[in-house]
Amino acid sequence: MRAEIIAVGTELLLGQVVNTNATYLSESLTELGFEIYYHTVVGDNPKRLEEMIQLADQRSDLIVLCGGLGPTDDDLTKDVVAAHVQEPLVQDAEGLAHLESFFAAGKRQMTENNLRQVLTIQNGITLQNPTGLALGCLYQGVSASYLLLPGPPSEMKPMFAQMASPVLREVFPAREKLYSRVLRFFDIGESALVTELADLIEAQTNPTLAPYAKPNEVTLRITAKEADEAQALKLIDEMEQVIQARVGKFFYGYGDDNSLAKVVVELLKAKGKTVTAAESLTAGEFQAALGDIPGVSTVFKGGFVTYSPETKVKFLGLDPEKLAEVGTVSEYCATAMAESALQLADSDFAVSFTGVAGPDELENQRPGTVWIALAQKNQPTVATKYHFTRDRSYVRNSAVMRGLDLIRQAAL
């Protein structure tokens, strides 16, 4: 079954609101066995919305319209769809009772335009709103079916999960479903990854491969389409084995919601190890990345942000004369920061960052020049010089990701 999503709202076109609904709906519809071919955004204009619906009729089995179900004059989605399928809008009794009780409970006077929210397309399946007032609807037409959902995510998501999804499962029983696995890679760019897997990508049928470039990492989605989950997972496993044999040294974890920081925290937990950090150019970003992970307090006691030469001396005890001689963008500075942090925090690992984030040079070193040192108990400290590219933010992020991977590899 082919599906497409039309987001309705001028605020989306103007960039005033980010269309997060599209991501949720694509994932949810895919789980139900639909293949999503198109995403469209159209303003609150009935003529242009009708044009989009006519186009969608020619290419999709299910057309999901999100937004434009509210009480104001520019909420025209129901009106346009009802006219398109040549059905009248009728008042839903259950929705009306909920609407009236809502205003009665708040002791507020209900204006007449609120009644627009409880209209539904005749001969359609009304979808009640668990968290709001505007009703949704599924209407099965001759050439396509139309699913109308509210725009606010706080209303759309509960309505889809609780009301629309069960109806879609019943009306459109899936013969085949899509099953996916996401592999995450660090220290290899998208172009290099695609080059290594070029023959697999060119010959793909089932399963398929889809690489996605993210800041300082690449994800690869393996997707199989099968009626039987076990068979789909077998196909995915076989494909992953081939991929791991070629680029496995860059692989660090699975999943859309995973991260290198999360992998490091879970690995340190499993090993019973702790980590600290001493940061200069990253200004606490490394520690913030760790702090975003729930349960990190079991492996991260705290760390140091020493942005100036003075704080490096005062907080970490670096030799001021040596620091003045070689500078902060140096192997000495990185090594001494890491070793001091390791001792002061009494941790198993310590990573340090010092360098030039940019945009200007520092100590005659060009932007992107970064020293990262890893110190660990009973092991020699290793400091490495890197040359990162792009803007200031990207340089800092590159350093953080590199530091996380150094700890990951050391803790394995």
C-alpha positions in Angstrom: 0.0 0.0 0.0 1.3 3.4 -1.0 0.9 6.3 1.3 1.8 10.0 1.3 1.6 12.7 3.8 0.3 16.2 3.2 1.0 18.7 6.0 -1.4 21.6 6.0 -0.5 25.0 7.5 1.0 28.3 6.3 3.1 28.4 9.5 5.0 25.3 8.2 5.8 26.9 4.9 7.0 30.1 6.6 9.3 28.1 8.9 7.5 29.2 12.1 6.8 25.6 13.0 8.9 22.6 12.4 7.1 19.6 10.7 8.0 17.0 13.3 4.7 15.2 12.5 6.1 13.8 9.3 8.8 11.8 11.0 6.4 10.3 13.4 3.8 9.4 10.8 6.3 8.0 8.4 7.7 5.6 11.0 4.2 4.7 12.3 2.8 4.0 8.8 5.8 2.0 7.8 5.3 -0.3 10.8 1.7 -0.8 9.5 3.1 -2.0 6.1 2.6 1.2 4.1 5.3 2.5 1.8 5.7 6.3 2.1 6.5 7.8 -1.3 5.8 11.5 -0.8 5.8 14.3 1.8 4.2 17.6 0.9 3.6 20.9 2.8 0.8 23.2 1.6 -0.5 26.4 3.1 -4.0 27.2 4.3 -5.3 27.7 0.8 -8.3 25.6 -0.4 -7.4 25.8 -4.1 -3.8 24.7 -3.6 -4.9 22.0 -1.1 -7.4 20.6 -3.6 -4.6 20.6 -6.3 -2.4 18.5 -4.0 -5.2 16.1 -3.2 -6.0 15.6 -6.9 -2.3 14.8 -7.5 -2.1 12.4 -4.5 -5.2 10.6 -5.8 -3.3 9.5 -8.9 -0.4 7.9 -7.0 -1.3 6.9 -3.5 -3.7 4.5 -1.8 -3.7 6.4 1.5 -3.5 10.2 1.8 -2.7 11.4 5.3 -3.6 15.1 5.8 -2.3 16.6 9.0 -3.5 20.0 10.3 -6.3 22.4 9.5 -9.0 20.8 11.7 -9.4 23.6 14.2 -12.1 26.2 14.8 -10.8 29.1 12.8 -11.7 30.2 9.3 -8.3 29.1 7.9 -8.8 25.5 9.2 -10.2 24.2 5.9 -8.9 20.6 5.6 -12.3 18.9 6.3 -14.2 21.3 4.0 -11.8 20.7 1.1 -11.7 16.9 1.5 -15.5 16.7 2.0 -16.0 18.7 -1.2 -13.4 16.5 -3.0 -15.2 13.3 -2.1 -18.6 14.9 -2.6 -19.9 14.2 0.9 -21.4 16.6 3.4 -19.9 17.4 6.8 -22.0 16.2 9.7 -21.9 16.8 13.4 -20.6 14.0 15.6 -22.7 13.4 18.7 -19.8 12.0 20.9 -17.5 14.8 19.9 -20.1 17.4 20.6 -20.8 16.0 24.1 -17.0 16.1 24.8 -16.8 19.7 23.5 -19.7 20.9 25.6 -18.4 19.2 28.7 -14.9 20.7 28.2 -16.3 24.3 28.2 -18.7 23.6 31.0 -15.9 22.2 33.2 -13.9 25.3 32.6 -16.9 27.6 33.1 -16.2 29.3 29.8 -18.6 30.4 27.1 -18.2 28.3 24.0 -18.1 30.4 20.8 -20.0 29.2 17.7 -16.9 28.5 15.6 -15.8 25.7 18.0 -18.6 23.5 16.5 -16.4 23.2 13.4 -14.1 20.9 15.4 -16.8 18.3 15.9 -17.7 18.0 12.2 -16.8 14.8 10.4 -17.2 13.6 6.8 -20.4 11.6 6.3 -19.9 7.9 5.7 -16.4 8.2 7.1 -15.0 6.7 10.3 -14.8 9.4 13.0 -11.6 9.4 15.1 -12.1 10.9 18.6 -9.4 13.2 20.0 -8.0 11.8 23.3 -6.1 15.0 24.2 -8.0 17.8 22.3 -11.3 18.8 20.7 -10.8 18.6 16.9 -12.0 15.2 15.5 -10.2 13.2 12.9 -11.6 11.0 10.2 -10.8 8.1 7.9 -12.8 8.2 4.7 -12.5 5.4 2.1 -13.0 6.9 -1.4 -13.1 5.3 -4.8 -9.6 6.0 -5.8 -7.9 6.5 -2.4 -8.6 6.7 1.3 -8.1 9.9 3.3 -6.9 10.1 6.9 -7.5 13.5 8.5 -5.4 14.2 11.7 -4.9 17.4 13.8 -1.8 19.4 13.5 -0.5 19.8 17.1 1.8 16.9 17.9 0.2 16.6 21.4 -3.1 15.8 19.7 -1.9 14.1 16.5 0.3 11.4 18.1 -2.3 10.1 20.7 -5.0 10.2 18.0 -2.9 8.2 15.6 -1.7 5.6 18.2 -5.0 5.1 20.0 -7.6 5.7 17.2 -6.2 5.7 13.7 -3.7 2.8 14.0 -6.2 0.1 15.1 -8.6 1.2 12.3 -5.9 1.2 9.7 -4.8 -2.3 10.7 -8.4 -3.5 10.2 -9.1 -1.7 7.0 -5.7 -2.3 5.4 -4.4 -5.7 6.6 -0.7 -5.8 5.7 0.4 -8.8 3.6 4.0 -7.6 3.9 5.7 -5.4 6.5 9.0 -3.5 6.5 11.6 -4.5 9.1 14.6 -2.3 9.6 17.9 -2.3 11.5 20.1 0.8 11.8 23.9 0.4 12.0 26.0 3.4 13.3 29.5 4.1 12.1 32.2 6.6 13.3 35.5 7.7 11.6 34.2 6.9 8.1 32.5 9.4 5.9 29.3 8.7 3.9 31.2 8.7 0.5 33.8 6.3 1.8 31.1 4.0 3.3 29.1 4.0 0.1 32.3 3.2 -1.9 33.0 0.2 0.3 29.4 -1.0 -0.2 28.9 0.2 -3.7 28.1 -3.3 -5.2 25.6 -4.1 -2.4 23.8 -0.8 -2.9 23.7 -1.1 -6.7 22.4 -4.6 -6.6 19.9 -4.1 -3.7 16.5 -5.6 -4.0 15.4 -7.1 -0.7 16.8 -6.1 1.7 17.7 -2.5 0.8 20.4 -0.2 2.1 20.1 3.5 2.9 23.1 5.5 4.2 22.5 8.8 6.1 25.2 11.3 6.9 25.1 12.9 10.3 27.6 15.2 12.0 30.8 13.2 12.4 29.0 9.8 11.8 27.1 7.8 9.3 24.1 5.6 9.8 23.1 2.7 7.5 19.5 1.4 7.5 19.0 -2.2 6.3 15.3 -2.8 5.4 13.7 -6.1 4.5 10.1 -6.5 3.3 8.5 -9.8 4.2 5.3 -11.2 5.5 7.2 -13.3 8.0 9.3 -11.5 10.6 11.7 -14.4 11.0 12.5 -14.4 7.3 13.0 -10.6 7.3 15.4 -10.8 10.2 17.3 -13.6 8.5 17.8 -11.4 5.4 18.9 -8.5 7.5 21.3 -10.7 9.5 22.9 -12.0 6.3 23.3 -8.5 4.8 24.8 -7.2 8.1 27.4 -10.0 8.1 28.6 -8.9 4.7 28.7 -5.2 5.8 30.5 -5.9 9.1 33.2 -7.9 7.2 33.9 -4.8 5.1 33.5 -1.8 7.4 33.0 -3.4 10.8 36.0 -1.6 12.3 34.0 1.7 12.1 30.8 0.2 13.6 29.9 1.3 17.1 26.2 0.5 17.7 22.6 0.0 16.6 19.5 2.1 16.5 18.0 5.4 15.5 18.0 6.7 19.1 21.5 5.6 20.0 24.6 7.7 20.2 28.3 7.3 20.7 28.0 8.9 24.2 25.3 6.3 25.1 27.4 3.4 23.9 30.4 4.7 25.9 28.4 5.1 29.1 26.8 1.6 28.8 30.3 0.1 28.0 31.8 1.8 31.1 28.9 0.5 33.2 29.4 -3.0 32.0 33.2 -2.8 32.7 32.8 -1.1 36.0 35.0 1.7 34.9 34.9 5.5 35.5 35.8 8.5 33.3 36.6 12.2 33.8 37.6 15.0 31.4 39.6 18.2 31.2 38.3 20.5 28.5 39.6 23.7 27.0 38.3 24.4 23.4 35.3 22.1 23.9 34.2 24.1 27.0 32.3 21.3 28.7 30.6 19.8 25.6 32.2 16.4 26.2 30.9 16.3 29.8 27.5 17.6 28.6 27.3 14.8 26.1 27.9 12.3 28.9 25.4 14.1 31.2 22.6 13.7 28.7 22.7 9.9 29.2 20.5 8.6 32.1 22.4 6.8 34.8 25.8 8.4 33.8 26.5 9.2 37.5 27.6 5.6 38.1 30.6 6.1 35.7 31.2 9.9 35.6 32.2 11.7 38.8 32.7 15.0 37.2 35.4 16.9 35.4 37.2 20.2 34.6 36.6 23.1 32.2 39.9 25.1 32.0 39.4 27.5 29.1 42.3 29.9 29.9 46.0 29.2 30.7 45.4 30.6 34.2 42.8 28.0 35.0 44.9 25.2 33.6 47.5 26.2 36.1 45.2 26.9 39.0 42.7 24.0 38.6 44.9 21.3 37.1 48.4 22.3 38.4 50.1 22.6 35.0 53.6 24.1 35.0 53.1 27.8 34.1 56.7 28.2 32.7 56.3 25.1 30.5 52.9 26.2 29.4 54.2 29.7 28.5 57.1 28.0 26.6 55.1 25.5 24.5 51.6 27.0 24.5 48.2 25.6 25.2 47.9 24.0 21.8 50.5 21.4 22.5 51.2 17.8 23.3 52.4 18.9 26.7 49.2 20.7 27.6 46.9 17.9 26.5 49.0 15.2 28.3 49.3 17.2 31.5 45.6 18.0 31.5 44.6 14.4 31.1 47.0 13.1 33.7 46.1 15.7 36.2 42.3 15.1 35.7 42.9 11.3 36.1 44.6 11.8 39.4 42.3 14.5 40.8 39.1 12.6 40.0 40.6 9.2 40.8 39.0 7.7 37.7 40.0 4.9 35.3 40.0 7.1 32.2 40.6 10.8 31.5 40.4 12.6 28.2 41.5 16.1 27.6 40.9 18.6 24.8 42.9 21.6 23.8 43.2 23.4 20.5 41.9 26.1 18.2 38.1 26.0 17.5 38.3 29.1 15.3 37.6 31.1 13.4 40.8 32.9 14.2 44.3 31.4 14.7 45.7 30.8 18.2 49.4 30.6 19.0 50.2 30.6 15.3 48.1 27.4 14.9 45.3 27.3 12.3 41.7 26.7 13.2 40.8 23.1 13.6 44.1 22.1 15.2 43.3 20.0 18.2 45.2 17.9 20.7 43.3 15.1 22.5 45.0 13.0 25.1 43.8 9.8 26.8 45.1 8.9 30.2 44.3 5.7 32.0 45.4 3.9 35.1 48.6 1.9 34.8 48.9 2.8 31.1 51.0 5.4 29.3 49.2 8.6 28.2 48.7 9.0 24.5 48.2 12.5 23.0 47.3 12.9 19.4 47.1 15.9 17.1 44.1 16.3 14.8 43.2 18.7 12.1 39.5 19.1 11.9 37.7 21.1 9.3 34.6 23.3 8.8 33.2 25.8 11.3 33.8 26.4 15.0 30.8 24.3 16.1 31.8 21.4 13.9 35.4 21.4 15.1 34.2 21.2 18.7 31.8 18.4 17.9 34.5 16.5 16.0 36.7 16.7 19.0 34.0 15.4 21.4 33.2 12.5 19.1 36.8 11.6 18.7 37.3 11.7 22.5 34.3 9.4 23.0 35.6 6.9 20.5 39.0 6.9 22.1 37.4 5.9 25.4 35.2 3.3 23.7 38.1 1.6 22.1 40.2 1.7 25.3 37.4 0.2 27.3 36.6 -2.7 25.0 
